[in-house]
Amino acid sequence: MYHIRKFREDDIYDVFRIAFENLTERYSLDLIRDIYHAWPDGFFVAELVDVVGFIAGSKYGKNARILMLAVDEPYRGKGVGTALLNRFLLSCKSEGIETVSLEVRVNNYSAIRFYTNRGFQIVSRVENYYSNGDPAYIMWRMI
């Protein structure tokens, strides 16, 4: 069984690997560190024996933004992503954050379904959002 805990600096290579293998955008080790240092209470990992997923976000006043959420393929559909999201939302709530937003590729149907089933709504579309020119939906929810 996995458990959700706060990210630690020694998780950096596991998170980097998961991001590289499961996300289409490329993130450097330095960027992952910067995200962590900007808001340590918004960065969590799911750990079995090893780290199998993570969520990282940022905050701006009463608003938070999910920057990355990734789960290794063998652990998808087993509640890991939901547990990570729930822990992130709990941290947001404890800090008085009222809304959470994120960006998702318009053709990433499984991610759109995942977030929609957890209370997020599509509020806008941004053309040429991703590095390859793909558009994104902005999704949003109240806490």
N, C-alpha and C positions, 0 to 999 in steps of 0.2 A: 504494500500500500504506500502511496506517496503522501508527502505532507508539504504544506505551503509554509515558507519562511521568508524572511527578508534576505535580499541579495547581500552577499559578502564579497569583498574584493577578490578573494580566491576563487569565486565562481566565474570570473571574467572569461576564461577560455571556454568553459562549457556554454555560457550564454553566446559567445561569439560563434561557436560551432553551430548551435541550434539556429541562430539567426542566419548564418550562411547557408545552411542546408534547407531551411524551411521558409525563408522570406526571399522575395525577388529583388528587393533593394539591398545594396551592400552597405554595411555599417562597419566602421573601423573600431579597433579596440579603444582608441582614444575617445571616440564619440560615445561608446557605451559607458566608459568611465565618467565622461562629462555629464551624461544623463543621470547616472547614479549620484554624483556629487551635487547636482542641482536640486535633487529631491530624493534623498535616500528612503523616505517613507513611502515612495511611490514605485518601488522596484522590488519585485518578489520572484522567487523561483519555486518550482515544484520539484521535489527531490524524492527519488526512489532510493536506490543506492547512489546513483548519479543524478545530476540535474537533467530533467526531461522536458522542462518548459519554463517559460518566464513571461512576465509582464513588466513593462516599464512605462512610466508616464511623467508628465510635467504638470505644473500648476501655475495658474495666473489668478491671483486673488481668490475669488469664489468659484473658479472654473478649473477643471483638470482636463488633461488630454492624454489619451492612450497613444503612446508613440510606437510601441511594439508589443505584440502578443504572439508567441510562437510555442508550439508543442511538437515534439518529435512525433513523426508519423505513426509509429506503433502505439502511441498513447492517446491519439486523438479518438474522440467519441467515447472516452472513458471518464469524463467529468473533470479532467485536469484543467482545461481551458476555463470551464465554468468556475472551478475553485479558485483559480488565479484571478479571474475577473471579480469574483465576490470579495476576495481579500483586498483587492485594489479599491473597490467601492467602499468597503468598510473603513479603510485608511482615509479615503476622501471624506467620508461622513464625519469621522472623528476630528478632522481638521476644519470642519465647517464649510467644505466645498459643496456647492449646490448643483452643479451641472458637470457632465463629462462629455467630451467629444472625441472623435477619431476620424481617420480617413481610411477608406478601403477602396480597392480597385473595383470599378463598376462591373467587371466580369468575374469577380471572386464571389461566386454565388454562395459557396458554403460559409464564408466569413460573414456575408450580408445576412444570411439566414441565422447564423449563430448570434450575431448582435441584435437582430430584430427580435428573436425569441427571448432576449434578455432586456427588452425595454427600450432599445435604441430605435430611432427613426431617422430616415434619410431626410436631410433638410436642404441640401444643395448638391450641385455637381460642379467640379472644378476641372476644366479641360487641361490637358498637358501637365498634370500634377506630378507624375512619376518621371524618373530619369529617362525612361524609354518613350515618354510622350503619352502614356496611358492616362485616361481621365480617372478621377476619384469621386466617390460620394463622400460628403461630410455627413457623419451620423452623430446623433446627439441624444442625451437623455438627462432627466432630472434624477437626483439621488433620492 
